[in-house]
Amino acid sequence: MALLDEAALELAALDRAQIARTEAVPAIAPLPPVHTVIWPADRFTPETVSQLGVEAWTALARYGPDPYSFGEALGIYGDGHESPRSSVRAGQMRRYREDPQALRREDLAAWSLLEVHARVHKRLQSRPVEDVRVDFEGGYGTREDVEEDRHAVSAAEAIAVAAERGTLSPRVGLRLKPLSRHATGRAVRTLELFFDTLAGAIKSTIAVGDRHAWPSWGGAPGELVLTLPRVSLPEQVSTAARLLELLETRHRWPRGRIRMELVVETTPALFDEAGRCALPRLVRAAGGRCVAVHLGSEDLAQACGLAPEVADGQHPLSDLARGLLRLALGGTQVTLSDDTTGPLPEGPHPEDPSLSAKQRADNLAAVHRAWRLGHAQILHALRSGLYQGWDRHGSQLPVRYAANHRFFLERFDDAAAKLRELLTRATSAPVPDRHGDDARRGQRLLDFVRRAHRCGAVGRTALEKVGLEPHELDQPRFVALVAERREAALEGSDPELT
């Protein structure tokens, strides 16, 4: 008897286990927004998102008006690299305007600097804010109940107005106080007031279960997300999920209309009482609602007993937490986000035409210090596999996009060449490789290219290097993309030859 027949029962059980595992843990995560702006509830108005964009644009124009001053602000000319002389700068900028690809071949560093600044400039003109969380925790603090009630109502009304005007970010939500023994009542009250007010303001009733009937603009926000801080127990997550389900039923919204994010900032969120990694269990408790897990590295470091001066997100314990997030949740549909990035880029003197030269220099130095630190921290998170982060001020957005653009541009040519080669080989192979090394490498490279395009680091010209059409980026699976190409090639071939 053949070995396959002798071990038929065991092999069938293995196959069932693998199918169950694949269904339980999807291999492809949705692309996250580049950032989430955390904004205090008492200051949120219909103009907040637009104002953040204006602040970002103003900060770039004031403190990094040209590529070279911006590069100096980000620390690109550190470690012995000097900024080029004015005559060299003029030549590089002229070359970039006339033939950017030629400059890229001749001087990649100069091209990268000019390209990053141009792309940041363009992004801040189009859609600078991707995600906003109205904050009832953190900087909002503890208020009288009547005051928080009022802010829950006013924030929801402001979101509805901004959505109607078309000025809201694609994703929006709120961060509650934690579902702890002493704050749960307050958190639930805020949650109810916020979504009841929002439902009334948008005046939309959608048949339960009809996900596609919900409008994304013209009166209703796009993605709605609840951020749950200081998670330590699965019961906190499951309770929050049940609260959202009740609210959706109340307002006849589709089930799952409100998504959930968890903030990891306590040690029980990482390890349970038996020493097991708690992250997968916390995510499962959300009942399919959890779309992201955020790292609160500063609070986590303090929970571990570190002194305040080293609880800045750069301690090895923070890197360990980032690694645990990636190891436990990488390869799932849960996206991962890093913490806020350093001090706010603000000078000691309010900007005013009457400032002295010394005061302007003080402001410039303070903003550049904050930008340099933020740029380094964002790059560190990107290298750790956390492609999203928190911002708290519009002047942080130029650095957010600059770091993302640098990260992807510096690696894009190599990734593009490898992905093109893998796509060509897989499409023309006699037998498609669905599970081998090429398929795994192709998936990793496709994820990278899709993220580079998603954040705005590359455009259509760069995709041509990969041999990808823009519509093909909608296909997140490498093996499925290869299958589509193989099918198209077969349909376009001569029947007599096939």
Secondary structure, DSSP 8 states (H G I E B T S, - for coil): --HHHHTHHHHHHHHHHHHHHHHHS-S------SEEEEEEGGG--TTHHHHHHHHHHHHHHHH--SHHHHHHHHTTT-TT-----HHHHHHHHHHHHH-HHHHHHH-HHHHHHHHHHHHHHHHHHH----EEEEESSGGG----HHHHHHHHHHHHHHHHHHHHHT-S-SEEEEE-----TTTHHHHHHHHHHHHHHHHHHHT----TT-GGGS-SSSSS-SEEEEEE-S---HHHHHHHHHHHHHHHHHTT--TT-EEEEEEE-SGGGTB-TTS-B-HHHHHHTTTT-EEEEEE-HHHHHHHTT--GGG-SS-SHHHHHHHHHHHHHHTTSS-EEEEEE-SS----SS---TT--HHHHHHHHHHHHHHHHHHHHHHHHHHHTT--EEEE-SGGGHHHHHHHHHHHHHHHHHHHHHHHHHHHHHHHH-SS--SSSHHHHHHHHHHHHHHHHHHTTS--HHHHHHHT--GGGGG---HHHHHHHHHHHHHHTS-TTT-
